[in-house]
Amino acid sequence: MAEHKHGEMDTSEQEKVFAGFIRFSIWTAAISIGILIFLAIFNS
């Protein structure tokens, strides 16, 4: 097993996945808030 050297790992793929997760979370929250506002306005 090779000795670990701090800061040498390629994390570009993990950064892309994390950015996608954040984007998905923001869209989910925005849509949920939109649905709640719609329900509040039209008293469904």
CHARMM internal coordinates of N, CA and C (Angstrom, degrees):
IC EDIT
DIST 1 N 1 CA 1.4357
DIST 1 CA 1 C 1.5304
ANGL 1 N 1 CA 1 C 109.38
DIST 1 C 2 N 1.3186
ANGL 1 CA 1 C 2 N 115.76
DIHE 1 N 1 CA 1 C 2 N 130.92
DIST 2 N 2 CA 1.4654
ANGL 1 C 2 N 2 CA 120.28
DIHE 1 CA 1 C 2 N 2 CA -178.14
DIST 2 CA 2 C 1.5239
ANGL 2 N 2 CA 2 C 110.78
DIHE 1 C 2 N 2 CA 2 C -73.37
DIST 2 C 3 N 1.3109
ANGL 2 CA 2 C 3 N 114.48
DIHE 2 N 2 CA 2 C 3 N 151.60
DIST 3 N 3 CA 1.4513
ANGL 2 C 3 N 3 CA 119.66
DIHE 2 CA 2 C 3 N 3 CA 178.82
DIST 3 CA 3 C 1.5378
ANGL 3 N 3 CA 3 C 109.45
DIHE 2 C 3 N 3 CA 3 C -72.43
DIST 3 C 4 N 1.3129
ANGL 3 CA 3 C 4 N 116.38
DIHE 3 N 3 CA 3 C 4 N 137.75
DIST 4 N 4 CA 1.4668
ANGL 3 C 4 N 4 CA 121.88
DIHE 3 CA 3 C 4 N 4 CA -178.97
DIST 4 CA 4 C 1.5211
ANGL 4 N 4 CA 4 C 110.04
DIHE 3 C 4 N 4 CA 4 C -73.35
DIST 4 C 5 N 1.3405
ANGL 4 CA 4 C 5 N 114.92
DIHE 4 N 4 CA 4 C 5 N 131.24
DIST 5 N 5 CA 1.4569
ANGL 4 C 5 N 5 CA 120.33
DIHE 4 CA 4 C 5 N 5 CA 176.04
DIST 5 CA 5 C 1.5219
ANGL 5 N 5 CA 5 C 107.18
DIHE 4 C 5 N 5 CA 5 C -118.83
DIST 5 C 6 N 1.3032
ANGL 5 CA 5 C 6 N 116.29
DIHE 5 N 5 CA 5 C 6 N 116.26
DIST 6 N 6 CA 1.4637
ANGL 5 C 6 N 6 CA 122.86
DIHE 5 CA 5 C 6 N 6 CA -174.67
DIST 6 CA 6 C 1.5351
ANGL 6 N 6 CA 6 C 111.55
DIHE 5 C 6 N 6 CA 6 C -61.48
DIST 6 C 7 N 1.3340
ANGL 6 CA 6 C 7 N 115.89
DIHE 6 N 6 CA 6 C 7 N 129.59
DIST 7 N 7 CA 1.4494
ANGL 6 C 7 N 7 CA 121.17
DIHE 6 CA 6 C 7 N 7 CA 173.75
DIST 7 CA 7 C 1.5061
ANGL 7 N 7 CA 7 C 116.31
DIHE 6 C 7 N 7 CA 7 C 88.99
DIST 7 C 8 N 1.3300
ANGL 7 CA 7 C 8 N 118.81
DIHE 7 N 7 CA 7 C 8 N 7.11
DIST 8 N 8 CA 1.4561
ANGL 7 C 8 N 8 CA 120.65
DIHE 7 CA 7 C 8 N 8 CA -177.41
DIST 8 CA 8 C 1.5275
ANGL 8 N 8 CA 8 C 113.77
DIHE 7 C 8 N 8 CA 8 C -102.62
DIST 8 C 9 N 1.3125
ANGL 8 CA 8 C 9 N 117.75
DIHE 8 N 8 CA 8 C 9 N -5.69
DIST 9 N 9 CA 1.4654
ANGL 8 C 9 N 9 CA 120.59
DIHE 8 CA 8 C 9 N 9 CA -177.97
DIST 9 CA 9 C 1.5298
ANGL 9 N 9 CA 9 C 110.51
DIHE 8 C 9 N 9 CA 9 C -76.63
DIST 9 C 10 N 1.3317
ANGL 9 CA 9 C 10 N 116.94
DIHE 9 N 9 CA 9 C 10 N 138.99
DIST 10 N 10 CA 1.4618
ANGL 9 C 10 N 10 CA 121.56
DIHE 9 CA 9 C 10 N 10 CA 176.20
DIST 10 CA 10 C 1.5288
ANGL 10 N 10 CA 10 C 108.70
DIHE 9 C 10 N 10 CA 10 C -78.59
DIST 10 C 11 N 1.3156
ANGL 10 CA 10 C 11 N 116.41
DIHE 10 N 10 CA 10 C 11 N 115.07
DIST 11 N 11 CA 1.4596
ANGL 10 C 11 N 11 CA 120.76
DIHE 10 CA 10 C 11 N 11 CA -176.40
DIST 11 CA 11 C 1.5245
ANGL 11 N 11 CA 11 C 112.11
DIHE 10 C 11 N 11 CA 11 C -110.61
DIST 11 C 12 N 1.3295
ANGL 11 CA 11 C 12 N 118.07
DIHE 11 N 11 CA 11 C 12 N 15.42
DIST 12 N 12 CA 1.4681
ANGL 11 C 12 N 12 CA 120.23
DIHE 11 CA 11 C 12 N 12 CA -175.69
DIST 12 CA 12 C 1.5268
ANGL 12 N 12 CA 12 C 112.02
DIHE 11 C 12 N 12 CA 12 C -62.36
DIST 12 C 13 N 1.3225
ANGL 12 CA 12 C 13 N 117.60
DIHE 12 N 12 CA 12 C 13 N -39.35
DIST 13 N 13 CA 1.4701
ANGL 12 C 13 N 13 CA 120.20
DIHE 12 CA 12 C 13 N 13 CA 179.86
DIST 13 CA 13 C 1.5241
ANGL 13 N 13 CA 13 C 111.04
DIHE 12 C 13 N 13 CA 13 C -66.91
DIST 13 C 14 N 1.3187
ANGL 13 CA 13 C 14 N 117.25
DIHE 13 N 13 CA 13 C 14 N -40.49
DIST 14 N 14 CA 1.4623
ANGL 13 C 14 N 14 CA 120.84
DIHE 13 CA 13 C 14 N 14 CA 178.23
DIST 14 CA 14 C 1.5258
ANGL 14 N 14 CA 14 C 110.90
DIHE 13 C 14 N 14 CA 14 C -66.01
DIST 14 C 15 N 1.3256
ANGL 14 CA 14 C 15 N 117.38
DIHE 14 N 14 CA 14 C 15 N -36.46
DIST 15 N 15 CA 1.4630
ANGL 14 C 15 N 15 CA 120.83
DIHE 14 CA 14 C 15 N 15 CA 177.81
DIST 15 CA 15 C 1.5278
ANGL 15 N 15 CA 15 C 110.74
DIHE 14 C 15 N 15 CA 15 C -65.80
DIST 15 C 16 N 1.3303
ANGL 15 CA 15 C 16 N 117.79
DIHE 15 N 15 CA 15 C 16 N -38.77
DIST 16 N 16 CA 1.4625
ANGL 15 C 16 N 16 CA 121.57
DIHE 15 CA 15 C 16 N 16 CA 177.30
DIST 16 CA 16 C 1.5270
ANGL 16 N 16 CA 16 C 111.07
DIHE 15 C 16 N 16 CA 16 C -64.62
DIST 16 C 17 N 1.3255
ANGL 16 CA 16 C 17 N 116.92
DIHE 16 N 16 CA 16 C 17 N -43.57
DIST 17 N 17 CA 1.4686
ANGL 16 C 17 N 17 CA 121.12
DIHE 16 CA 16 C 17 N 17 CA 179.36
DIST 17 CA 17 C 1.5224
ANGL 17 N 17 CA 17 C 110.18
DIHE 16 C 17 N 17 CA 17 C -64.35
DIST 17 C 18 N 1.3223
ANGL 17 CA 17 C 18 N 117.14
DIHE 17 N 17 CA 17 C 18 N -42.98
DIST 18 N 18 CA 1.4643
ANGL 17 C 18 N 18 CA 120.69
DIHE 17 CA 17 C 18 N 18 CA 179.42
DIST 18 CA 18 C 1.5260
ANGL 18 N 18 CA 18 C 110.95
DIHE 17 C 18 N 18 CA 18 C -64.05
DIST 18 C 19 N 1.3317
ANGL 18 CA 18 C 19 N 117.64
DIHE 18 N 18 CA 18 C 19 N -41.85
DIST 19 N 19 CA 1.4669
ANGL 18 C 19 N 19 CA 121.20
DIHE 18 CA 18 C 19 N 19 CA 178.05
DIST 19 CA 19 C 1.5263
ANGL 19 N 19 CA 19 C 110.26
DIHE 18 C 19 N 19 CA 19 C -62.60
DIST 19 C 20 N 1.3210
ANGL 19 CA 19 C 20 N 117.37
DIHE 19 N 19 CA 19 C 20 N -39.78
DIST 20 N 20 CA 1.4599
ANGL 19 C 20 N 20 CA 121.00
DIHE 19 CA 19 C 20 N 20 CA 176.56
DIST 20 CA 20 C 1.5094
ANGL 20 N 20 CA 20 C 111.72
DIHE 19 C 20 N 20 CA 20 C -64.98
DIST 20 C 21 N 1.3111
ANGL 20 CA 20 C 21 N 117.66
DIHE 20 N 20 CA 20 C 21 N -40.07
DIST 21 N 21 CA 1.4563
ANGL 20 C 21 N 21 CA 121.93
DIHE 20 CA 20 C 21 N 21 CA 178.67
DIST 21 CA 21 C 1.5265
ANGL 21 N 21 CA 21 C 110.75
DIHE 20 C 21 N 21 CA 21 C -63.65
DIST 21 C 22 N 1.3237
ANGL 21 CA 21 C 22 N 117.05
DIHE 21 N 21 CA 21 C 22 N -43.49
DIST 22 N 22 CA 1.4607
ANGL 21 C 22 N 22 CA 121.18
DIHE 21 CA 21 C 22 N 22 CA 178.88
DIST 22 CA 22 C 1.5268
ANGL 22 N 22 CA 22 C 110.03
DIHE 21 C 22 N 22 CA 22 C -64.33
DIST 22 C 23 N 1.3324
ANGL 22 CA 22 C 23 N 117.37
DIHE 22 N 22 CA 22 C 23 N -43.40
DIST 23 N 23 CA 1.4657
ANGL 22 C 23 N 23 CA 121.47
DIHE 22 CA 22 C 23 N 23 CA 178.85
DIST 23 CA 23 C 1.5273
ANGL 23 N 23 CA 23 C 110.23
DIHE 22 C 23 N 23 CA 23 C -61.18
DIST 23 C 24 N 1.3295
ANGL 23 CA 23 C 24 N 117.08
DIHE 23 N 23 CA 23 C 24 N -44.55
DIST 24 N 24 CA 1.4646
ANGL 23 C 24 N 24 CA 121.83
DIHE 23 CA 23 C 24 N 24 CA 178.18
DIST 24 CA 24 C 1.5302
ANGL 24 N 24 CA 24 C 111.12
DIHE 23 C 24 N 24 CA 24 C -62.14
DIST 24 C 25 N 1.3258
ANGL 24 CA 24 C 25 N 116.83
DIHE 24 N 24 CA 24 C 25 N -41.85
DIST 25 N 25 CA 1.4599
ANGL 24 C 25 N 25 CA 121.05
DIHE 24 CA 24 C 25 N 25 CA -179.98
DIST 25 CA 25 C 1.5279
ANGL 25 N 25 CA 25 C 111.46
DIHE 24 C 25 N 25 CA 25 C -64.41
DIST 25 C 26 N 1.3193
ANGL 25 CA 25 C 26 N 116.80
DIHE 25 N 25 CA 25 C 26 N -41.38
DIST 26 N 26 CA 1.4614
ANGL 25 C 26 N 26 CA 120.70
DIHE 25 CA 25 C 26 N 26 CA 179.32
DIST 26 CA 26 C 1.5213
ANGL 26 N 26 CA 26 C 110.43
DIHE 25 C 26 N 26 CA 26 C -64.54
DIST 26 C 27 N 1.3385
ANGL 26 CA 26 C 27 N 117.34
DIHE 26 N 26 CA 26 C 27 N -44.67
DIST 27 N 27 CA 1.4703
ANGL 26 C 27 N 27 CA 120.81
DIHE 26 CA 26 C 27 N 27 CA 178.75
DIST 27 CA 27 C 1.5300
ANGL 27 N 27 CA 27 C 111.10
DIHE 26 C 27 N 27 CA 27 C -62.93
DIST 27 C 28 N 1.3201
ANGL 27 CA 27 C 28 N 116.81
DIHE 27 N 27 CA 27 C 28 N -41.75
DIST 28 N 28 CA 1.4700
ANGL 27 C 28 N 28 CA 120.72
DIHE 27 CA 27 C 28 N 28 CA 179.32
DIST 28 CA 28 C 1.5228
ANGL 28 N 28 CA 28 C 110.58
DIHE 27 C 28 N 28 CA 28 C -62.64
DIST 28 C 29 N 1.3221
ANGL 28 CA 28 C 29 N 117.23
DIHE 28 N 28 CA 28 C 29 N -44.28
DIST 29 N 29 CA 1.4670
ANGL 28 C 29 N 29 CA 120.80
DIHE 28 CA 28 C 29 N 29 CA 179.25
DIST 29 CA 29 C 1.5234
ANGL 29 N 29 CA 29 C 110.74
DIHE 28 C 29 N 29 CA 29 C -64.57
DIST 29 C 30 N 1.3290
ANGL 29 CA 29 C 30 N 117.36
DIHE 29 N 29 CA 29 C 30 N -42.94
DIST 30 N 30 CA 1.4653
ANGL 29 C 30 N 30 CA 120.93
DIHE 29 CA 29 C 30 N 30 CA -179.24
DIST 30 CA 30 C 1.5249
ANGL 30 N 30 CA 30 C 111.36
DIHE 29 C 30 N 30 CA 30 C -63.78
DIST 30 C 31 N 1.3209
ANGL 30 CA 30 C 31 N 117.08
DIHE 30 N 30 CA 30 C 31 N -43.30
DIST 31 N 31 CA 1.4658
ANGL 30 C 31 N 31 CA 120.58
DIHE 30 CA 30 C 31 N 31 CA 179.09
DIST 31 CA 31 C 1.5285
ANGL 31 N 31 CA 31 C 110.46
DIHE 30 C 31 N 31 CA 31 C -65.77
DIST 31 C 32 N 1.3241
ANGL 31 CA 31 C 32 N 117.03
DIHE 31 N 31 CA 31 C 32 N -40.98
DIST 32 N 32 CA 1.4706
ANGL 31 C 32 N 32 CA 120.64
DIHE 31 CA 31 C 32 N 32 CA 178.31
DIST 32 CA 32 C 1.5262
ANGL 32 N 32 CA 32 C 111.39
DIHE 31 C 32 N 32 CA 32 C -61.85
DIST 32 C 33 N 1.3191
ANGL 32 CA 32 C 33 N 116.60
DIHE 32 N 32 CA 32 C 33 N -44.31
DIST 33 N 33 CA 1.4636
ANGL 32 C 33 N 33 CA 120.67
DIHE 32 CA 32 C 33 N 33 CA 178.32
DIST 33 CA 33 C 1.5210
ANGL 33 N 33 CA 33 C 110.25
DIHE 32 C 33 N 33 CA 33 C -64.06
DIST 33 C 34 N 1.3385
ANGL 33 CA 33 C 34 N 116.68
DIHE 33 N 33 CA 33 C 34 N -40.78
DIST 34 N 34 CA 1.4604
ANGL 33 C 34 N 34 CA 120.50
DIHE 33 CA 33 C 34 N 34 CA 177.23
DIST 34 CA 34 C 1.5182
ANGL 34 N 34 CA 34 C 112.16
DIHE 33 C 34 N 34 CA 34 C -60.71
DIST 34 C 35 N 1.3137
ANGL 34 CA 34 C 35 N 117.09
DIHE 34 N 34 CA 34 C 35 N -42.70
DIST 35 N 35 CA 1.4669
ANGL 34 C 35 N 35 CA 121.00
DIHE 34 CA 34 C 35 N 35 CA 178.45
DIST 35 CA 35 C 1.5274
ANGL 35 N 35 CA 35 C 110.35
DIHE 34 C 35 N 35 CA 35 C -64.21
DIST 35 C 36 N 1.3278
ANGL 35 CA 35 C 36 N 117.11
DIHE 35 N 35 CA 35 C 36 N -42.69
DIST 36 N 36 CA 1.4625
ANGL 35 C 36 N 36 CA 120.25
DIHE 35 CA 35 C 36 N 36 CA 179.14
DIST 36 CA 36 C 1.5300
ANGL 36 N 36 CA 36 C 111.62
DIHE 35 C 36 N 36 CA 36 C -63.46
DIST 36 C 37 N 1.3210
ANGL 36 CA 36 C 37 N 117.26
DIHE 36 N 36 CA 36 C 37 N -40.32
DIST 37 N 37 CA 1.4663
ANGL 36 C 37 N 37 CA 120.60
DIHE 36 CA 36 C 37 N 37 CA 177.66
DIST 37 CA 37 C 1.5246
ANGL 37 N 37 CA 37 C 109.84
DIHE 36 C 37 N 37 CA 37 C -64.79
DIST 37 C 38 N 1.3395
ANGL 37 CA 37 C 38 N 116.91
DIHE 37 N 37 CA 37 C 38 N -43.49
DIST 38 N 38 CA 1.4629
ANGL 37 C 38 N 38 CA 120.89
DIHE 37 CA 37 C 38 N 38 CA 177.97
DIST 38 CA 38 C 1.5389
ANGL 38 N 38 CA 38 C 110.50
DIHE 37 C 38 N 38 CA 38 C -58.46
DIST 38 C 39 N 1.3084
ANGL 38 CA 38 C 39 N 116.77
DIHE 38 N 38 CA 38 C 39 N -46.32
DIST 39 N 39 CA 1.4699
ANGL 38 C 39 N 39 CA 120.40
DIHE 38 CA 38 C 39 N 39 CA 179.62
DIST 39 CA 39 C 1.5265
ANGL 39 N 39 CA 39 C 111.79
DIHE 38 C 39 N 39 CA 39 C -64.48
DIST 39 C 40 N 1.3234
ANGL 39 CA 39 C 40 N 117.23
DIHE 39 N 39 CA 39 C 40 N -36.36
DIST 40 N 40 CA 1.4565
ANGL 39 C 40 N 40 CA 120.33
DIHE 39 CA 39 C 40 N 40 CA -179.88
DIST 40 CA 40 C 1.5329
ANGL 40 N 40 CA 40 C 110.83
DIHE 39 C 40 N 40 CA 40 C -70.19
DIST 40 C 41 N 1.3255
ANGL 40 CA 40 C 41 N 116.92
DIHE 40 N 40 CA 40 C 41 N -39.22
DIST 41 N 41 CA 1.4706
ANGL 40 C 41 N 41 CA 120.60
DIHE 40 CA 40 C 41 N 41 CA -178.48
DIST 41 CA 41 C 1.5282
ANGL 41 N 41 CA 41 C 111.03
DIHE 40 C 41 N 41 CA 41 C -68.46
DIST 41 C 42 N 1.3100
ANGL 41 CA 41 C 42 N 116.26
DIHE 41 N 41 CA 41 C 42 N -45.88
DIST 42 N 42 CA 1.4518
ANGL 41 C 42 N 42 CA 120.01
DIHE 41 CA 41 C 42 N 42 CA -174.40
DIST 42 CA 42 C 1.5313
ANGL 42 N 42 CA 42 C 113.13
DIHE 41 C 42 N 42 CA 42 C -94.73
DIST 42 C 43 N 1.3226
ANGL 42 CA 42 C 43 N 116.76
DIHE 42 N 42 CA 42 C 43 N 5.61
DIST 43 N 43 CA 1.4605
ANGL 42 C 43 N 43 CA 123.83
DIHE 42 CA 42 C 43 N 43 CA 174.10
DIST 43 CA 43 C 1.5354
ANGL 43 N 43 CA 43 C 112.17
DIHE 42 C 43 N 43 CA 43 C 50.39
DIST 43 C 44 N 1.3132
ANGL 43 CA 43 C 44 N 114.35
DIHE 43 N 43 CA 43 C 44 N 47.16
DIST 44 N 44 CA 1.4721
ANGL 43 C 44 N 44 CA 119.29
DIHE 43 CA 43 C 44 N 44 CA -178.52
DIST 44 CA 44 C 1.4942
ANGL 44 N 44 CA 44 C 108.23
DIHE 43 C 44 N 44 CA 44 C -79.09
END
COOR INIT
IC SEED 1 N 1 CA 1 C
IC BUILD
